[in-house]
Amino acid sequence: MIFLPRLFLFFFLSFCLNSLINAQESEHDKAIRAVNEGEILPLDLIIENVNKKYNGRVLSVNLQDSEKGLFGWVYDIMIIENNKVVQLRVDAGTSTILSVQSGREN
């Protein structure tokens, strides 16, 4: 009798894990499709443009799409420049820097 609940739990957890993996892949696929269709610029071009104004090291990048309540695709980029963390929001289609937030010194 204990075998059936464990088997059910195993299949349930396997299903949940598979759903999470597929969700991540679909977000990745959406971003690749957007670049290939010219809807957004590739990340290397965005970083090149950011480096013209900010000479820092990139700490993280996050691509947000319009389905998350934004006007369009944006890259949220966090850099460290002169011992300060700087957060940038960049239009993914034009490479225009939309906002800048500078943090305290490290």
VMD Tcl script that builds the backbone (N, CA, C; Angstrom):
set m [mol new atoms 318]
animate dup $m
set s [atomselect $m all]
$s set {name element resname resid chain x y z} {
  {N N MET 1 A 0.802 -1.204 0.000}
  {CA C MET 1 A 0.000 0.000 0.000}
  {C C MET 1 A 0.848 1.272 0.000}
  {N N ILE 2 A 1.983 1.238 0.650}
  {CA C ILE 2 A 2.855 2.415 0.686}
  {C C ILE 2 A 3.454 2.669 -0.690}
  {N N PHE 3 A 3.586 1.645 -1.478}
  {CA C PHE 3 A 4.197 1.751 -2.797}
  {C C PHE 3 A 3.415 2.694 -3.715}
  {N N LEU 4 A 2.087 2.617 -3.728}
  {CA C LEU 4 A 1.269 3.441 -4.629}
  {C C LEU 4 A 1.396 4.936 -4.334}
  {N N PRO 5 A 1.304 5.398 -3.085}
  {CA C PRO 5 A 1.488 6.834 -2.848}
  {C C PRO 5 A 2.882 7.329 -3.256}
  {N N ARG 6 A 3.890 6.512 -3.039}
  {CA C ARG 6 A 5.248 6.915 -3.432}
  {C C ARG 6 A 5.366 6.984 -4.952}
  {N N LEU 7 A 4.762 6.046 -5.628}
  {CA C LEU 7 A 4.783 6.048 -7.081}
  {C C LEU 7 A 4.044 7.274 -7.621}
  {N N PHE 8 A 2.898 7.578 -7.035}
  {CA C PHE 8 A 2.148 8.770 -7.431}
  {C C PHE 8 A 2.985 10.020 -7.196}
  {N N LEU 9 A 3.625 10.122 -6.035}
  {CA C LEU 9 A 4.461 11.277 -5.706}
  {C C LEU 9 A 5.611 11.404 -6.700}
  {N N PHE 10 A 6.225 10.290 -7.050}
  {CA C PHE 10 A 7.320 10.305 -8.015}
  {C C PHE 10 A 6.851 10.876 -9.356}
  {N N PHE 11 A 5.729 10.376 -9.869}
  {CA C PHE 11 A 5.224 10.861 -11.156}
  {C C PHE 11 A 4.780 12.318 -11.081}
  {N N PHE 12 A 4.192 12.695 -9.981}
  {CA C PHE 12 A 3.768 14.082 -9.810}
  {C C PHE 12 A 4.971 15.020 -9.817}
  {N N LEU 13 A 6.006 14.691 -9.053}
  {CA C LEU 13 A 7.210 15.523 -9.011}
  {C C LEU 13 A 7.921 15.542 -10.362}
  {N N SER 14 A 7.929 14.416 -11.049}
  {CA C SER 14 A 8.530 14.367 -12.383}
  {C C SER 14 A 7.779 15.288 -13.342}
  {N N PHE 15 A 6.465 15.272 -13.267}
  {CA C PHE 15 A 5.647 16.138 -14.118}
  {C C PHE 15 A 5.933 17.612 -13.818}
  {N N CYS 16 A 5.997 17.966 -12.536}
  {CA C CYS 16 A 6.259 19.358 -12.145}
  {C C CYS 16 A 7.627 19.817 -12.627}
  {N N LEU 17 A 8.629 18.987 -12.449}
  {CA C LEU 17 A 9.975 19.332 -12.888}
  {C C LEU 17 A 10.025 19.485 -14.397}
  {N N ASN 18 A 9.395 18.605 -15.112}
  {CA C ASN 18 A 9.358 18.690 -16.565}
  {C C ASN 18 A 8.658 19.974 -17.017}
  {N N SER 19 A 7.597 20.365 -16.343}
  {CA C SER 19 A 6.885 21.602 -16.681}
  {C C SER 19 A 7.778 22.814 -16.477}
  {N N LEU 20 A 8.537 22.824 -15.393}
  {CA C LEU 20 A 9.444 23.941 -15.131}
  {C C LEU 20 A 10.528 24.027 -16.198}
  {N N ILE 21 A 11.095 22.904 -16.568}
  {CA C ILE 21 A 12.143 22.897 -17.584}
  {C C ILE 21 A 11.589 23.387 -18.911}
  {N N ASN 22 A 10.416 22.933 -19.299}
  {CA C ASN 22 A 9.814 23.370 -20.561}
  {C C ASN 22 A 9.470 24.850 -20.537}
  {N N ALA 23 A 9.046 25.379 -19.398}
  {CA C ALA 23 A 8.732 26.803 -19.293}
  {C C ALA 23 A 9.993 27.634 -19.514}
  {N N GLN 24 A 11.112 27.216 -18.945}
  {CA C GLN 24 A 12.359 27.940 -19.129}
  {C C GLN 24 A 12.800 27.874 -20.584}
  {N N GLU 25 A 12.658 26.740 -21.206}
  {CA C GLU 25 A 13.045 26.605 -22.602}
  {C C GLU 25 A 12.173 27.480 -23.494}
  {N N SER 26 A 10.913 27.591 -23.193}
  {CA C SER 26 A 10.042 28.390 -24.042}
  {C C SER 26 A 10.366 29.876 -23.935}
  {N N GLU 27 A 10.769 30.358 -22.760}
  {CA C GLU 27 A 11.193 31.754 -22.617}
  {C C GLU 27 A 12.457 31.993 -23.437}
  {N N HIS 28 A 13.363 31.052 -23.372}
  {CA C HIS 28 A 14.610 31.144 -24.135}
  {C C HIS 28 A 14.304 31.139 -25.637}
  {N N ASP 29 A 13.417 30.253 -26.040}
  {CA C ASP 29 A 13.041 30.180 -27.450}
  {C C ASP 29 A 12.368 31.463 -27.923}
  {N N LYS 30 A 11.542 32.063 -27.051}
  {CA C LYS 30 A 10.897 33.332 -27.406}
  {C C LYS 30 A 11.935 34.421 -27.652}
  {N N ALA 31 A 12.953 34.472 -26.813}
  {CA C ALA 31 A 13.990 35.487 -26.960}
  {C C ALA 31 A 14.792 35.265 -28.240}
  {N N ILE 32 A 15.127 34.024 -28.528}
  {CA C ILE 32 A 15.864 33.722 -29.768}
  {C C ILE 32 A 15.031 34.100 -30.990}
  {N N ARG 33 A 13.756 33.784 -30.945}
  {CA C ARG 33 A 12.869 34.129 -32.065}
  {C C ARG 33 A 12.788 35.646 -32.245}
  {N N ALA 34 A 12.708 36.378 -31.144}
  {CA C ALA 34 A 12.631 37.842 -31.216}
  {C C ALA 34 A 13.898 38.434 -31.834}
  {N N VAL 35 A 15.059 37.888 -31.499}
  {CA C VAL 35 A 16.310 38.348 -32.110}
  {C C VAL 35 A 16.321 37.992 -33.596}
  {N N ASN 36 A 15.977 36.767 -33.925}
  {CA C ASN 36 A 15.999 36.318 -35.324}
  {C C ASN 36 A 15.023 37.082 -36.202}
  {N N GLU 37 A 13.910 37.515 -35.628}
  {CA C GLU 37 A 12.912 38.262 -36.395}
  {C C GLU 37 A 13.185 39.764 -36.404}
  {N N GLY 38 A 14.260 40.193 -35.724}
  {CA C GLY 38 A 14.613 41.613 -35.714}
  {C C GLY 38 A 13.791 42.443 -34.754}
  {N N GLU 39 A 13.034 41.799 -33.912}
  {CA C GLU 39 A 12.211 42.527 -32.944}
  {C C GLU 39 A 13.077 43.154 -31.850}
  {N N ILE 40 A 14.140 42.449 -31.472}
  {CA C ILE 40 A 15.074 42.964 -30.472}
  {C C ILE 40 A 16.494 42.796 -30.994}
  {N N LEU 41 A 17.404 43.574 -30.413}
  {CA C LEU 41 A 18.810 43.479 -30.771}
  {C C LEU 41 A 19.489 42.397 -29.943}
  {N N PRO 42 A 20.534 41.789 -30.498}
  {CA C PRO 42 A 21.282 40.798 -29.719}
  {C C PRO 42 A 21.966 41.452 -28.525}
  {N N LEU 43 A 22.181 40.662 -27.501}
  {CA C LEU 43 A 22.764 41.176 -26.266}
  {C C LEU 43 A 24.136 41.802 -26.485}
  {N N ASP 44 A 24.963 41.240 -27.356}
  {CA C ASP 44 A 26.300 41.805 -27.547}
  {C C ASP 44 A 26.248 43.236 -28.076}
  {N N LEU 45 A 25.269 43.553 -28.928}
  {CA C LEU 45 A 25.117 44.931 -29.405}
  {C C LEU 45 A 24.630 45.864 -28.296}
  {N N ILE 46 A 23.754 45.351 -27.453}
  {CA C ILE 46 A 23.261 46.140 -26.317}
  {C C ILE 46 A 24.421 46.459 -25.374}
  {N N ILE 47 A 25.215 45.454 -25.040}
  {CA C ILE 47 A 26.350 45.650 -24.132}
  {C C ILE 47 A 27.365 46.610 -24.754}
  {N N GLU 48 A 27.599 46.498 -26.041}
  {CA C GLU 48 A 28.519 47.413 -26.729}
  {C C GLU 48 A 28.053 48.858 -26.579}
  {N N ASN 49 A 26.761 49.096 -26.736}
  {CA C ASN 49 A 26.223 50.441 -26.592}
  {C C ASN 49 A 26.324 50.924 -25.142}
  {N N VAL 50 A 26.021 50.064 -24.203}
  {CA C VAL 50 A 26.110 50.430 -22.783}
  {C C VAL 50 A 27.550 50.779 -22.421}
  {N N ASN 51 A 28.503 50.032 -22.948}
  {CA C ASN 51 A 29.916 50.280 -22.649}
  {C C ASN 51 A 30.415 51.621 -23.179}
  {N N LYS 52 A 29.706 52.206 -24.135}
  {CA C LYS 52 A 30.077 53.537 -24.622}
  {C C LYS 52 A 29.830 54.602 -23.560}
  {N N LYS 53 A 28.867 54.355 -22.673}
  {CA C LYS 53 A 28.510 55.341 -21.653}
  {C C LYS 53 A 28.937 54.933 -20.255}
  {N N TYR 54 A 29.034 53.630 -20.025}
  {CA C TYR 54 A 29.377 53.116 -18.705}
  {C C TYR 54 A 30.518 52.121 -18.868}
  {N N ASN 55 A 31.621 52.421 -18.220}
  {CA C ASN 55 A 32.797 51.563 -18.338}
  {C C ASN 55 A 32.873 50.655 -17.126}
  {N N GLY 56 A 31.904 49.792 -16.994}
  {CA C GLY 56 A 31.862 48.895 -15.852}
  {C C GLY 56 A 31.816 47.444 -16.283}
  {N N ARG 57 A 31.823 46.587 -15.306}
  {CA C ARG 57 A 31.747 45.142 -15.549}
  {C C ARG 57 A 30.300 44.690 -15.376}
  {N N VAL 58 A 29.795 43.935 -16.312}
  {CA C VAL 58 A 28.414 43.445 -16.264}
  {C C VAL 58 A 28.302 42.370 -15.186}
  {N N LEU 59 A 27.355 42.554 -14.276}
  {CA C LEU 59 A 27.100 41.579 -13.221}
  {C C LEU 59 A 25.953 40.652 -13.585}
  {N N SER 60 A 24.901 41.215 -14.187}
  {CA C SER 60 A 23.752 40.389 -14.556}
  {C C SER 60 A 22.954 41.059 -15.662}
  {N N VAL 61 A 22.232 40.225 -16.392}
  {CA C VAL 61 A 21.362 40.695 -17.473}
  {C C VAL 61 A 20.076 39.895 -17.392}
  {N N ASN 62 A 18.958 40.594 -17.545}
  {CA C ASN 62 A 17.665 39.935 -17.547}
  {C C ASN 62 A 16.830 40.534 -18.676}
  {N N LEU 63 A 16.310 39.698 -19.535}
  {CA C LEU 63 A 15.463 40.158 -20.637}
  {C C LEU 63 A 14.003 40.010 -20.233}
  {N N GLN 64 A 13.274 41.116 -20.289}
  {CA C GLN 64 A 11.848 41.123 -19.951}
  {C C GLN 64 A 11.054 41.387 -21.225}
  {N N ASP 65 A 9.972 40.659 -21.407}
  {CA C ASP 65 A 9.165 40.890 -22.599}
  {C C ASP 65 A 7.898 41.665 -22.267}
  {N N SER 66 A 7.199 42.053 -23.311}
  {CA C SER 66 A 6.021 42.905 -23.170}
  {C C SER 66 A 4.875 42.217 -22.447}
  {N N GLU 67 A 4.903 40.895 -22.350}
  {CA C GLU 67 A 3.838 40.182 -21.663}
  {C C GLU 67 A 3.901 40.372 -20.147}
  {N N LYS 68 A 4.985 40.921 -19.651}
  {CA C LYS 68 A 5.137 41.129 -18.220}
  {C C LYS 68 A 4.728 42.554 -17.823}
  {N N GLY 69 A 3.877 43.186 -18.617}
  {CA C GLY 69 A 3.350 44.500 -18.276}
  {C C GLY 69 A 4.210 45.659 -18.745}
  {N N LEU 70 A 5.198 45.398 -19.562}
  {CA C LEU 70 A 6.063 46.459 -20.063}
  {C C LEU 70 A 5.588 46.896 -21.438}
  {N N PHE 71 A 6.084 48.043 -21.882}
  {CA C PHE 71 A 5.700 48.561 -23.187}
  {C C PHE 71 A 6.263 47.707 -24.316}
  {N N GLY 72 A 7.448 47.204 -24.125}
  {CA C GLY 72 A 8.104 46.353 -25.114}
  {C C GLY 72 A 9.193 45.563 -24.425}
  {N N TRP 73 A 10.030 44.921 -25.212}
  {CA C TRP 73 A 11.133 44.160 -24.646}
  {C C TRP 73 A 12.161 45.112 -24.040}
  {N N VAL 74 A 12.666 44.780 -22.865}
  {CA C VAL 74 A 13.732 45.549 -22.235}
  {C C VAL 74 A 14.769 44.601 -21.639}
  {N N TYR 75 A 16.007 45.069 -21.646}
  {CA C TYR 75 A 17.079 44.390 -20.930}
  {C C TYR 75 A 17.282 45.141 -19.612}
  {N N ASP 76 A 17.244 44.434 -18.500}
  {CA C ASP 76 A 17.641 44.981 -17.211}
  {C C ASP 76 A 19.074 44.525 -16.986}
  {N N ILE 77 A 19.985 45.493 -16.915}
  {CA C ILE 77 A 21.415 45.192 -16.827}
  {C C ILE 77 A 21.966 45.799 -15.549}
  {N N MET 78 A 22.712 44.999 -14.815}
  {CA C MET 78 A 23.366 45.477 -13.607}
  {C C MET 78 A 24.880 45.437 -13.854}
  {N N ILE 79 A 25.535 46.599 -13.649}
  {CA C ILE 79 A 26.978 46.675 -13.821}
  {C C ILE 79 A 27.602 47.237 -12.546}
  {N N ILE 80 A 28.889 47.040 -12.421}
  {CA C ILE 80 A 29.632 47.687 -11.342}
  {C C ILE 80 A 30.632 48.623 -11.994}
  {N N GLU 81 A 30.579 49.890 -11.575}
  {CA C GLU 81 A 31.430 50.926 -12.148}
  {C C GLU 81 A 31.925 51.803 -11.007}
  {N N ASN 82 A 33.218 51.947 -10.896}
  {CA C ASN 82 A 33.821 52.761 -9.832}
  {C C ASN 82 A 33.305 52.362 -8.450}
  {N N ASN 83 A 33.268 51.071 -8.196}
  {CA C ASN 83 A 32.817 50.508 -6.914}
  {C C ASN 83 A 31.358 50.822 -6.594}
  {N N LYS 84 A 30.577 51.156 -7.596}
  {CA C LYS 84 A 29.138 51.381 -7.419}
  {C C LYS 84 A 28.365 50.451 -8.338}
  {N N VAL 85 A 27.270 49.929 -7.823}
  {CA C VAL 85 A 26.383 49.110 -8.636}
  {C C VAL 85 A 25.430 50.041 -9.375}
  {N N VAL 86 A 25.345 49.865 -10.665}
  {CA C VAL 86 A 24.469 50.679 -11.507}
  {C C VAL 86 A 23.486 49.737 -12.192}
  {N N GLN 87 A 22.187 50.057 -12.080}
  {CA C GLN 87 A 21.146 49.269 -12.735}
  {C C GLN 87 A 20.602 50.063 -13.911}
  {N N LEU 88 A 20.612 49.427 -15.066}
  {CA C LEU 88 A 20.155 50.077 -16.292}
  {C C LEU 88 A 18.959 49.322 -16.845}
  {N N ARG 89 A 18.029 50.060 -17.381}
  {CA C ARG 89 A 16.939 49.468 -18.165}
  {C C ARG 89 A 17.129 49.982 -19.587}
  {N N VAL 90 A 17.273 49.027 -20.526}
  {CA C VAL 90 A 17.610 49.361 -21.903}
  {C C VAL 90 A 16.541 48.798 -22.831}
  {N N ASP 91 A 16.059 49.642 -23.741}
  {CA C ASP 91 A 15.105 49.188 -24.753}
  {C C ASP 91 A 15.795 48.145 -25.626}
  {N N ALA 92 A 15.240 46.950 -25.674}
  {CA C ALA 92 A 15.874 45.842 -26.395}
  {C C ALA 92 A 15.803 45.997 -27.907}
  {N N GLY 93 A 14.893 46.814 -28.393}
  {CA C GLY 93 A 14.747 46.995 -29.830}
  {C C GLY 93 A 15.613 48.094 -30.400}
  {N N THR 94 A 15.946 49.105 -29.566}
  {CA C THR 94 A 16.697 50.262 -30.068}
  {C C THR 94 A 18.028 50.484 -29.362}
  {N N SER 95 A 18.248 49.813 -28.239}
  {CA C SER 95 A 19.444 49.967 -27.413}
  {C C SER 95 A 19.466 51.309 -26.675}
  {N N THR 96 A 18.326 51.966 -26.585}
  {CA C THR 96 A 18.226 53.222 -25.849}
  {C C THR 96 A 18.178 52.939 -24.356}
  {N N ILE 97 A 18.985 53.649 -23.588}
  {CA C ILE 97 A 18.962 53.499 -22.133}
  {C C ILE 97 A 17.746 54.251 -21.613}
  {N N LEU 98 A 16.830 53.529 -20.999}
  {CA C LEU 98 A 15.568 54.106 -20.536}
  {C C LEU 98 A 15.651 54.650 -19.118}
  {N N SER 99 A 16.409 53.978 -18.262}
  {CA C SER 99 A 16.542 54.460 -16.882}
  {C C SER 99 A 17.856 53.976 -16.298}
  {N N VAL 100 A 18.328 54.745 -15.303}
  {CA C VAL 100 A 19.578 54.433 -14.619}
  {C C VAL 100 A 19.337 54.613 -13.135}
  {N N GLN 101 A 19.744 53.613 -12.364}
  {CA C GLN 101 A 19.694 53.723 -10.901}
  {C C GLN 101 A 21.074 53.357 -10.394}
  {N N SER 102 A 21.630 54.259 -9.593}
  {CA C SER 102 A 22.966 54.025 -9.067}
  {C C SER 102 A 22.859 53.717 -7.580}
  {N N GLY 103 A 23.562 52.666 -7.175}
  {CA C GLY 103 A 23.543 52.249 -5.783}
  {C C GLY 103 A 24.691 52.850 -5.006}
  {N N ARG 104 A 24.806 52.378 -3.780}
  {CA C ARG 104 A 25.883 52.888 -2.922}
  {C C ARG 104 A 27.195 52.187 -3.250}
  {N N GLU 105 A 28.272 52.751 -2.712}
  {CA C GLU 105 A 29.597 52.160 -2.946}
  {C C GLU 105 A 29.731 50.856 -2.210}
  {N N ASN 106 A 30.523 49.940 -2.789}
  {CA C ASN 106 A 30.793 48.643 -2.145}
  {C C ASN 106 A 31.938 48.771 -1.181}
}
mol reanalyze $m
mol bondsrecalc $m
mol representation Tube
mol addrep $m
